Amino acid sequence: METLDVDGRRFTAARATAADLPAIVSLLADDVLGAERESKQLEPYEAAFRELDSDPHQLLIAVRDDDGAIVGTMQLTLIPGLARAGAKRLLIEAVRLAPATRGSGLGTALFGWAHDYGRAHGATLAQLTSDKTRADAHRFYARLGYIASHEGFKSAL
C-alpha cells in the first residue's frame, strides 16, 4: 500500500480486491462514455478481475480516501517488447477519479506513483490511450508530459 499526500489530504493506493469491484465499476460508469458501455451486472467484471489478479504483469489499483472510500482507480500493465531495443512499457488504462477529487492534485500524485511503479519494474516508457472526446483528460495528460504521438485504431472482435 502506498500513501499519497495531496494538499493536506491522505489517500492510499493499493492492489484492488474482489470486494472493491462494485465501487470500481461505479467509477468506470460515472461519465458519459462509461454510462453507455459499462454493465450493471458484476459477473463479467468478476471474471475479468480473476484473470487480471492472477497475471503478474497486471495491477488494478484502488485509491481510497482517509475514510476508506474508493475514490480512484487505474489499471497498470507491464508489456515486455522487442521494439525500442527491448524496452518494457507501462500501459496505463481505465483511469477514473471520483468527481469530488478531480482537480485536487490526486490525479497528478497517482500518475507520479504509477510512473515510479513502472520504473521500479523496468519500464522505460509509459503510454496510455484516451477517447478522442475526453478533452479535459487530454489537457491533464499533456500537463504530465504525455505527447499525442500516435493515432490509435480499434476493431471489435
C-alpha positions in Angstrom: 0.0 0.0 0.0 1.3 3.4 -1.0 0.3 6.7 0.7 -0.4 9.7 -1.5 -0.3 13.0 0.4 -2.3 15.7 -1.6 -2.7 19.2 -0.3 -3.2 18.1 3.3 -5.3 15.0 2.4 -4.1 11.5 2.6 -5.0 8.8 0.1 -3.8 5.2 -0.2 -3.2 3.3 -3.5 -3.2 -0.5 -3.2 -3.9 -3.6 -5.3 -7.7 -3.9 -5.7 -9.5 -6.8 -4.2 -12.7 -8.6 -5.5 -14.6 -6.7 -2.7 -13.6 -3.4 -4.4 -15.2 -4.3 -7.7 -18.7 -2.6 -7.1 -17.0 0.7 -6.3 -14.5 0.5 -9.2 -17.3 -0.4 -11.7 -19.3 2.5 -10.3 -16.3 4.8 -11.1 -15.9 3.4 -14.6 -19.6 4.0 -15.3 -19.6 7.6 -13.8 -19.2 9.5 -17.1 -20.9 10.0 -20.4 -18.9 7.2 -22.2 -18.8 4.8 -19.3 -22.6 5.1 -18.7 -23.2 3.7 -22.2 -20.6 0.9 -22.2 -20.4 -0.4 -18.7 -22.7 -3.2 -17.5 -24.9 -3.2 -14.4 -24.0 -6.9 -14.0 -20.9 -7.6 -11.9 -20.3 -11.1 -13.3 -18.2 -10.0 -16.3 -16.1 -7.8 -14.1 -15.6 -10.6 -11.6 -14.3 -12.9 -14.3 -12.0 -10.2 -15.7 -10.7 -9.4 -12.2 -9.8 -13.0 -11.6 -7.8 -13.0 -14.8 -6.1 -9.7 -14.0 -5.3 -10.6 -10.4 -3.6 -13.9 -11.5 -1.3 -12.1 -14.1 1.9 -10.7 -12.6 2.0 -8.1 -15.4 -1.3 -6.6 -14.4 -2.1 -4.3 -11.4 -5.5 -3.0 -10.7 -5.3 -0.1 -8.2 -8.0 1.1 -5.8 -7.4 4.6 -4.4 -9.0 5.2 -1.0 -9.6 8.4 0.9 -8.8 8.7 4.6 -12.4 7.4 5.3 -11.6 4.2 3.3 -14.0 5.1 0.4 -12.7 4.2 -3.0 -12.2 7.5 -4.9 -10.0 6.4 -7.8 -8.8 3.5 -9.9 -6.3 2.7 -12.7 -5.1 -0.4 -14.4 -1.3 -0.8 -14.9 0.1 -3.3 -17.4 3.8 -4.1 -17.9 4.4 -5.0 -21.5 7.8 -6.6 -22.4 8.7 -6.0 -26.0 11.4 -6.1 -28.7 10.9 -2.6 -30.2 13.0 0.2 -28.8 15.9 -2.1 -28.0 13.7 -4.5 -25.9 12.0 -1.7 -23.9 9.4 -2.6 -21.4 6.3 -0.4 -21.4 4.0 0.7 -18.7 0.4 0.8 -20.1 -2.0 2.9 -18.0 -5.7 2.4 -18.6 -9.1 2.8 -17.1 -8.1 5.9 -15.0 -11.0 7.2 -13.1 -11.4 9.6 -10.1 -14.5 10.4 -8.1 -15.9 13.8 -9.1 -15.1 15.2 -5.6 -11.4 14.5 -6.1 -11.0 15.9 -9.6 -8.8 19.0 -9.7 -7.4 18.3 -6.2 -3.9 17.1 -7.3 -4.8 13.4 -6.7 -4.5 12.5 -10.4 -1.0 14.0 -10.6 0.1 12.2 -7.4 -1.4 8.9 -8.7 0.4 9.2 -12.0 3.6 10.0 -10.3 3.2 6.9 -8.2 2.4 4.9 -11.3 5.5 6.1 -13.1 7.6 5.2 -10.1 6.0 1.7 -10.1 6.8 1.3 -13.8 10.4 2.4 -13.4 10.8 0.0 -10.4 9.6 -2.8 -12.7 12.0 -2.0 -15.6 9.7 0.1 -17.8 11.3 2.8 -19.8 8.2 4.2 -21.4 4.7 5.0 -20.1 1.8 5.1 -22.6 -2.0 5.4 -22.4 -5.0 5.8 -24.7 -7.8 8.2 -24.2 -11.0 8.6 -26.1 -10.9 11.5 -28.6 -13.8 13.2 -26.9 -12.1 13.5 -23.4 -10.6 17.0 -23.9 -10.2 17.6 -20.2 -8.2 14.3 -19.8 -6.1 15.2 -22.8 -5.1 18.6 -21.2 -4.3 16.7 -18.0 -2.1 14.2 -19.7 -0.3 16.9 -21.6 0.5 18.7 -18.3 2.0 15.5 -17.1 4.3 15.4 -20.2 2.4 13.0 -22.4 2.6 13.6 -26.1 -0.2 12.6 -28.5 2.4 10.9 -30.8 0.3 8.1 -32.4 -3.1 7.6 -33.9 -4.9 4.6 -32.3 -7.2 2.1 -34.0 -9.7 -0.4 -32.6 -11.7 -3.2 -34.1 -14.4 -5.2 -32.4 -13.7 -8.9 -32.3 
